[in-house]
Amino acid sequence: MRAVNDVLDRLRTALQGARSRRADRHAHAICPVDSWAFTPLYTGGQCPLCGWQPDGYVYAPPLLTPFERYWGAMGAIAAVSLLMLVVVVVAVTHR
């Protein structure tokens, strides 16, 4: 029963994080040190000039932050290449 509760808690926190990420796109802050306006979502939750962090703001990085597009593109190219190889082999062997 405890495992089920742990899974439900993880799902709740994931949903809350997704909701906060959606709201974070529109969140703006003004640094009191240098009067710089910034969006904490895109600056790691802190002022890009001095490092000040807004009170009450919890930084939640986007879901695909660790995903690099380069490796996704390389995987897609590899998959298409394998598909073309299979098509060529089938076409050559079925004359």
C-alpha positions as CSV (number, residue, x, y, z in Angstrom):
1,M,0.0,0.0,0.0
2,R,2.9,2.3,0.7
3,A,4.3,1.8,-2.8
4,V,1.0,2.9,-4.3
5,N,1.0,6.0,-2.1
6,D,4.6,6.8,-3.2
7,V,3.6,6.5,-6.9
8,L,0.5,8.7,-6.4
9,D,2.7,11.3,-4.6
10,R,5.1,11.3,-7.5
11,L,2.3,11.7,-10.0
12,R,0.9,14.6,-7.9
13,T,4.3,16.4,-7.8
14,A,4.8,15.8,-11.6
15,L,1.4,17.3,-12.3
16,Q,2.0,20.3,-10.0
17,G,5.4,20.8,-11.7
18,A,3.8,20.7,-15.2
19,R,1.2,23.3,-14.1
20,S,3.8,25.6,-12.6
21,R,5.9,25.3,-15.8
22,R,2.9,26.5,-17.8
23,A,2.4,29.4,-15.5
24,D,6.2,30.2,-15.4
25,R,6.3,31.2,-19.0
26,H,4.4,34.3,-18.1
27,A,6.1,35.0,-14.8
28,H,8.3,38.1,-14.7
29,A,10.4,39.5,-12.0
30,I,12.3,42.8,-11.5
31,C,15.6,42.6,-9.7
32,P,15.8,45.2,-6.8
33,V,19.6,45.4,-7.1
34,D,19.9,46.4,-10.8
35,S,16.2,47.0,-11.8
36,W,16.5,44.4,-14.6
37,A,13.3,42.7,-15.7
38,F,13.6,39.0,-16.5
39,T,11.7,35.8,-16.8
40,P,13.0,33.4,-14.2
41,L,12.1,30.3,-16.2
42,Y,14.6,31.2,-18.9
43,T,17.4,32.3,-16.5
44,G,17.5,29.4,-14.1
45,G,15.3,31.1,-11.5
46,Q,17.6,34.0,-10.8
47,C,18.7,37.4,-12.2
48,P,21.1,36.9,-15.0
49,L,23.2,40.0,-13.9
50,C,23.6,39.6,-10.2
51,G,22.1,36.2,-9.2
52,W,19.2,37.6,-7.1
53,Q,16.4,35.0,-6.7
54,P,12.8,36.1,-6.4
55,D,11.0,35.3,-3.1
56,G,8.4,32.5,-3.4
57,Y,9.5,31.4,-6.9
58,V,10.4,27.7,-7.3
59,Y,12.4,27.0,-10.4
60,A,11.2,23.9,-12.2
61,P,13.1,23.3,-15.4
62,P,11.2,22.3,-18.5
63,L,10.6,18.6,-19.1
64,L,12.9,18.2,-22.0
65,T,15.8,20.3,-20.7
66,P,18.3,17.5,-20.6
67,F,17.4,16.4,-24.1
68,E,19.8,17.7,-26.7
69,R,18.3,18.1,-30.2
70,Y,21.5,16.9,-31.8
71,W,21.2,13.4,-30.5
72,G,17.5,13.2,-31.4
73,A,18.3,14.3,-34.9
74,M,21.1,11.7,-35.1
75,G,18.7,9.0,-33.9
76,A,16.1,10.0,-36.5
77,I,18.7,9.9,-39.3
78,A,19.9,6.5,-38.1
79,A,16.3,5.2,-38.1
80,V,15.6,6.5,-41.6
81,S,18.9,5.0,-42.8
82,L,18.0,1.6,-41.4
83,L,14.5,1.8,-43.0
84,M,16.0,2.6,-46.4
85,L,18.5,-0.3,-46.0
86,V,15.6,-2.7,-45.3
87,V,13.7,-1.4,-48.3
88,V,16.7,-1.8,-50.6
89,V,17.4,-5.3,-49.4
90,V,13.8,-6.3,-49.9
91,A,13.7,-4.7,-53.3
92,V,16.9,-6.5,-54.4
93,T,16.0,-9.9,-53.1
94,H,12.5,-10.0,-54.6
95,R,13.2,-9.7,-58.3
